[in-house]
């Protein structure tokens, strides 16, 4: 099952975020206060971010975060698939595939592009995303943090 976050999911989300940000899927640390800020934005229905709890056989199995932005390149809204984390014991059970089926079915009419990023070393995720129809973009990402 895929459902939106509820206030009762706070600690589960924070614990999973800590695992996600200490995994090889991420190239840098994140201030743990960000997890609390993000959760508050999700619960308060900030229109630029949505969060989902992923369940498997009635148990919380992971989470997914998405953010939304306009893109002139595609002439519409882009859903950034920000974070997808599935607890190790639930991996290879089709949860990520089910999630993207859900996302396409529920947001495909609202957005022009689904976009995500991953580390070059995350070959397992790259195989999954290619299997799900994602194509590689030839962009170098750069940033400035304030």
C-alpha positions as CSV (number, residue, x, y, z in Angstrom):
1,X,0.0,0.0,0.0
2,X,1.1,3.5,-0.7
3,X,-0.3,6.3,1.4
4,X,0.5,9.9,2.4
5,X,2.4,10.6,5.6
6,X,0.4,11.0,8.9
7,X,1.7,12.6,12.1
8,X,2.2,9.0,13.5
9,X,4.9,8.4,10.8
10,X,7.3,11.0,12.2
11,X,9.8,8.7,14.0
12,X,9.7,6.0,11.3
13,X,10.5,8.7,8.7
14,X,13.3,10.2,10.7
15,X,14.8,6.8,11.4
16,X,14.6,5.8,7.7
17,X,16.0,9.1,6.6
18,X,19.0,8.5,8.9
19,X,19.6,5.1,7.2
20,X,19.1,6.6,3.7
21,X,21.6,9.4,4.3
22,X,24.2,7.0,5.8
23,X,23.9,4.7,2.8
24,X,26.0,4.6,-0.5
25,X,22.9,6.1,-2.2
26,X,24.0,9.6,-1.0
27,X,27.3,11.4,-1.4
28,X,27.1,13.7,1.6
29,X,25.7,14.1,5.1
30,X,22.6,16.0,5.8
31,X,21.7,17.9,9.0
32,X,19.2,15.8,10.9
33,X,17.2,18.9,11.6
34,X,16.3,18.8,7.9
35,X,14.3,15.6,8.5
36,X,12.1,17.3,11.0
37,X,11.6,20.3,8.8
38,X,10.7,18.1,5.8
39,X,8.3,16.1,7.9
40,X,6.6,19.3,9.1
41,X,6.3,20.6,5.5
42,X,4.7,17.2,4.5
43,X,2.2,17.2,7.4
44,X,1.3,20.9,6.8
45,X,0.6,20.1,3.1
46,X,3.2,22.4,1.6
47,X,2.3,22.4,-2.2
48,X,5.9,21.9,-3.3
49,X,6.5,18.6,-1.6
50,X,4.6,15.3,-1.0
51,X,5.6,12.3,1.0
52,X,4.4,8.7,1.0
53,X,4.8,5.8,3.3
54,X,5.3,2.5,1.5
55,X,3.8,-0.6,3.2
56,X,4.2,-4.3,2.5
57,X,1.8,-6.8,4.0
58,X,0.6,-4.2,6.5
59,X,4.1,-3.2,7.7
60,X,5.9,0.1,7.0
61,X,8.6,-0.8,4.5
62,X,9.9,2.6,3.4
63,X,9.2,6.1,2.2
64,X,9.2,8.3,-0.9
65,X,9.5,12.0,-1.2
66,X,8.6,14.1,-4.3
67,X,9.0,17.8,-5.0
68,X,7.5,19.8,-7.8
69,X,8.9,22.6,-10.0
70,X,8.1,24.2,-13.4
71,X,10.5,23.5,-16.3
72,X,10.6,25.6,-19.4
73,X,12.6,22.7,-21.0
74,X,9.5,20.4,-20.9
75,X,6.9,23.1,-20.8
76,X,5.3,22.1,-17.6
77,X,5.7,20.7,-14.1
78,X,8.4,18.3,-13.2
79,X,8.0,15.8,-10.3
80,X,11.4,15.4,-8.7
81,X,11.6,11.9,-7.2
82,X,13.7,13.2,-4.3
83,X,14.1,10.2,-2.1
84,X,13.1,6.5,-2.3
85,X,14.1,4.3,0.6
86,X,13.0,0.8,1.2
87,X,14.1,-1.1,4.3
88,X,16.6,-3.9,3.4
89,X,14.2,-6.7,4.4
90,X,11.6,-5.4,1.9
91,X,13.8,-4.9,-1.1
92,X,13.3,-7.1,-4.2
93,X,9.5,-7.4,-3.4
94,X,8.3,-5.0,-6.1
95,X,7.7,-2.1,-3.8
96,X,9.6,0.4,-5.9
97,X,8.0,-0.8,-9.1
98,X,4.5,-0.5,-7.5
99,X,5.4,3.0,-6.3
100,X,6.3,4.2,-9.8
101,X,3.1,2.6,-11.2
102,X,1.2,4.6,-8.6
103,X,3.1,7.8,-9.3
104,X,2.5,7.6,-13.0
105,X,-1.2,6.7,-12.6
106,X,-1.8,9.5,-10.1
107,X,0.5,12.3,-11.4
108,X,1.0,11.5,-15.1
109,X,-1.8,13.9,-16.1
110,X,-0.4,16.6,-13.8
111,X,3.3,16.6,-14.7
112,X,5.3,16.6,-17.9
113,X,8.4,14.8,-16.5
114,X,9.4,12.6,-13.7
115,X,13.0,13.2,-12.8
116,X,15.4,11.6,-10.3
117,X,19.1,11.5,-9.5
118,X,21.3,8.8,-8.2
119,X,25.0,8.2,-7.4
120,X,27.1,6.7,-10.2
121,X,28.0,3.8,-7.8
122,X,24.3,2.9,-7.3
123,X,24.1,0.4,-10.2
124,X,21.3,-1.5,-8.6
125,X,19.0,1.5,-8.6
126,X,20.1,2.5,-12.1
127,X,19.1,-0.9,-13.4
128,X,15.7,-0.6,-11.7
129,X,15.1,2.9,-13.1
130,X,16.0,2.0,-16.6
131,X,13.7,-1.0,-16.4
132,X,10.9,1.4,-15.3
133,X,11.5,3.6,-18.4
134,X,13.8,6.3,-17.0
135,X,16.4,7.7,-19.4
136,X,19.7,9.2,-18.5
137,X,20.1,12.9,-18.9
138,X,23.5,14.2,-20.0
139,X,23.6,17.1,-17.5
140,X,26.3,17.9,-14.9
141,X,24.6,19.0,-11.7
142,X,26.1,22.0,-9.8
143,X,24.9,23.8,-6.7
144,X,25.5,26.5,-4.2
145,X,24.3,26.1,-0.7
146,X,23.3,29.2,1.4
